[in-house]
Amino acid sequence: MGRSLVQTPDSGFLILSEVRVPSWLDHIGLIKTDKHGNQEWIQYIPTQGNEEVNNGSDIVAAHDGGYLIAGAKRFSFTPDTMRFTVHKITEEGEVEWVKAYGGNKSCGFFKITKSSSGGYVLAGFENNYEVESPRLRWGVIAKIDEDGCMLWKREYMSNPPDTFADKFTNIKETPDGGY
């Protein structure tokens, strides 16, 4: 299933997809096409070790070449917990680095965009099962630098809160440098 695509420097496209092999493990799939849509290559970023899920939701061209993929991963030792992830890949789809953020909460990124001030801004959600309230999910935006180090993260809740309703699926930079 295709999730996102980005135009490549050669006027082709890099398509981000989800691949399930075997039926219980989710992998990130990448399909590179030329400018006419003809497939040039396919690359998979499989789950590693104790990961059960390795999802990519969005892809963006990196400031320094290559691409960043925003998503989430789940580990077998924490089956109810997903972590925010960002994968940095080369123009050929090889993994340069992977960053996972978050602890014992279920969370994930849906969107990544370049920031005009450098780095990248991400949008997603985070569940908090520790709060004694009907609030179980809120929208999240975060900023990372070129190396994937988290610079800041902010949570936002609707008022009144809607249980399981808040998540951010898109983000844009405003003319004043906000989001």
Backbone torsions as a table, in degrees:
resi	resn	phi	psi	omega
1	MET	NA	124.6	176.9
2	GLY	-72.8	136.4	-179.1
3	ARG	-114.1	-34.8	-175.5
4	SER	-162.4	161.8	173.6
5	LEU	-147.9	158.2	178.9
6	VAL	-139.8	144.1	177.0
7	GLN	-77.7	139.3	-178.4
8	THR	-95.4	163.2	-177.7
9	PRO	-58.3	-24.7	179.6
10	ASP	-89.6	16.0	-179.9
11	SER	72.9	7.5	173.3
12	GLY	-85.6	-161.2	-178.8
13	PHE	-137.7	150.2	171.1
14	LEU	-117.5	117.5	-175.8
15	ILE	-103.4	129.0	177.3
16	LEU	-94.2	129.8	-178.4
17	SER	-138.0	173.0	175.9
18	GLU	-111.3	133.7	-180.0
19	VAL	-125.2	133.1	179.7
20	ARG	-115.6	104.3	-179.2
21	VAL	-145.0	124.5	-24.2
22	PRO	-59.5	-168.3	-167.7
23	SER	-63.0	-14.2	-176.9
24	TRP	-108.1	-2.1	-179.9
25	LEU	-113.6	125.5	177.6
26	ASP	-95.6	132.2	177.7
27	HIS	-121.6	158.6	172.0
28	ILE	-85.5	133.0	176.6
29	GLY	-116.0	143.1	177.9
30	LEU	-128.5	131.8	177.0
31	ILE	-123.1	121.5	178.2
32	LYS	-101.1	130.2	177.2
33	THR	-121.4	162.6	170.8
34	ASP	-83.8	-175.8	-176.1
35	LYS	-67.2	-14.0	178.2
36	HIS	-97.8	2.8	179.6
37	GLY	87.2	6.3	177.8
38	ASN	-77.6	131.2	-178.1
39	GLN	-64.8	130.3	176.1
40	GLU	-103.2	-41.0	176.5
41	TRP	-160.3	162.7	173.5
42	ILE	-127.4	137.8	178.4
43	GLN	-134.8	140.7	176.7
44	TYR	-114.6	141.5	170.4
45	ILE	-110.7	96.6	-173.4
46	PRO	-76.4	166.0	170.3
47	THR	-64.2	153.2	-178.9
48	GLN	-122.2	137.6	172.6
49	GLY	54.1	-112.8	-175.5
50	ASN	-96.7	19.4	175.8
51	GLU	-81.6	140.1	173.6
52	GLU	-105.5	-30.0	-177.4
53	VAL	-133.0	135.2	175.3
54	ASN	-137.0	88.1	-174.0
55	ASN	-100.7	143.0	169.7
56	GLY	-117.6	131.9	-178.7
57	SER	-107.6	-29.3	-176.2
58	ASP	-151.9	154.9	-179.4
59	ILE	-135.3	144.2	179.0
60	VAL	-142.1	147.4	174.2
61	ALA	-68.8	134.7	-179.4
62	ALA	-78.1	154.4	177.9
63	HIS	-59.4	-34.9	-173.5
64	ASP	-106.1	20.8	-177.3
65	GLY	96.5	159.8	-175.0
66	GLY	77.6	-161.0	-173.9
67	TYR	-146.3	157.3	172.3
68	LEU	-117.9	138.7	178.9
69	ILE	-117.0	125.3	176.5
70	ALA	-96.8	143.4	179.3
71	GLY	-178.4	-143.3	-177.8
72	ALA	-154.7	158.3	172.7
73	LYS	-141.5	150.1	178.2
74	ARG	-121.8	140.3	179.9
75	PHE	-106.3	148.4	-177.5
76	SER	-65.1	-26.8	-179.8
77	PHE	-80.8	-8.3	175.1
78	THR	-135.6	70.6	-171.1
79	PRO	-62.2	-23.4	-179.8
80	ASP	-96.1	8.0	-174.9
81	THR	-122.4	130.2	171.9
82	MET	-116.0	153.4	179.9
83	ARG	-119.6	147.2	171.7
84	PHE	-59.4	140.8	174.5
85	THR	-139.0	152.1	169.8
86	VAL	-135.8	127.3	175.4
87	HIS	-107.0	132.7	171.1
88	LYS	-103.1	124.2	-179.9
89	ILE	-124.2	157.9	177.4
90	THR	-79.6	175.5	177.1
91	GLU	-64.7	-18.0	178.3
92	GLU	-95.4	1.2	177.6
93	GLY	88.2	9.8	177.4
94	GLU	-83.3	140.4	-178.0
95	VAL	-74.1	126.0	172.7
96	GLU	-90.5	-46.7	176.5
97	TRP	-157.9	161.3	176.4
98	VAL	-133.9	131.9	175.8
99	LYS	-118.0	133.4	174.5
100	ALA	-117.9	135.9	-177.2
101	TYR	-127.0	150.4	177.7
102	GLY	106.4	161.4	-177.3
103	GLY	-115.6	-109.5	-175.0
104	ASN	-97.8	29.2	178.0
105	LYS	-111.9	161.3	174.6
106	SER	-94.8	124.2	-175.6
107	CYS	-154.0	163.6	177.6
108	GLY	-169.6	155.3	175.4
109	PHE	-99.0	140.2	175.9
110	PHE	-107.8	-25.8	-173.0
111	LYS	-142.4	142.6	173.9
112	ILE	-133.5	140.0	178.7
113	THR	-143.7	152.7	176.4
114	LYS	-71.6	145.5	174.1
115	SER	-102.3	138.7	180.0
116	SER	-67.0	-19.1	178.9
117	SER	-92.7	9.9	-178.0
118	GLY	98.7	155.4	-178.7
119	GLY	76.8	-161.0	-173.4
120	TYR	-142.1	149.3	176.6
121	VAL	-116.0	138.5	-176.1
122	LEU	-124.2	150.3	177.5
123	ALA	-125.9	143.7	179.9
124	GLY	-172.8	-144.2	-177.3
125	PHE	-145.6	163.2	173.9
126	GLU	-147.7	131.0	173.6
127	ASN	-95.1	145.7	175.6
128	ASN	-131.3	106.8	-178.8
129	TYR	-85.4	-3.5	-177.3
130	GLU	-90.5	-15.5	-177.6
131	VAL	-80.5	130.3	178.2
132	GLU	-88.2	81.1	-178.8
133	SER	-167.4	168.1	175.9
134	PRO	-70.0	-11.3	-179.2
135	ARG	-72.7	111.1	179.5
136	LEU	-116.7	-17.7	-178.5
137	ARG	-141.8	142.6	173.5
138	TRP	-140.2	158.9	176.6
139	GLY	-75.0	148.2	-177.6
140	VAL	-132.3	137.8	163.5
141	ILE	-123.1	147.1	-178.8
142	ALA	-144.7	155.2	175.6
143	LYS	-123.2	135.1	175.6
144	ILE	-121.8	157.8	176.2
145	ASP	-88.7	-174.1	-176.9
146	GLU	-61.5	-25.3	-178.9
147	ASP	-96.4	4.2	178.2
148	GLY	86.8	7.2	178.3
149	CYS	-76.3	131.1	-179.3
150	MET	-69.3	123.4	177.4
151	LEU	-91.4	-40.5	175.0
152	TRP	-162.8	161.4	177.7
153	LYS	-145.4	136.8	179.8
154	ARG	-130.3	141.2	176.5
155	GLU	-109.7	144.3	-179.7
156	TYR	-133.6	133.8	177.8
157	MET	-119.1	147.1	174.7
158	SER	-74.9	163.0	179.5
159	ASN	-133.1	114.6	0.0
160	PRO	-73.7	155.3	-178.5
161	PRO	-66.4	139.9	174.7
162	ASP	-107.2	113.9	-178.0
163	THR	-55.0	130.2	178.7
164	PHE	63.6	17.4	-173.3
165	ALA	-103.6	-27.2	-169.8
166	ASP	-87.5	119.5	170.7
167	LYS	-157.9	146.8	179.6
168	PHE	-104.1	125.8	-178.5
169	THR	-109.9	-2.0	179.8
170	ASN	-154.4	156.9	175.9
171	ILE	-154.4	141.6	178.4
172	LYS	-135.2	150.3	175.4
173	GLU	-83.5	138.5	178.8
174	THR	-91.6	162.0	-178.2
175	PRO	-57.5	-26.5	-179.2
176	ASP	-87.4	7.7	178.6
177	GLY	89.9	0.8	175.2
178	GLY	-86.8	-167.8	-177.6
179	TYR	-136.4	NA	NA
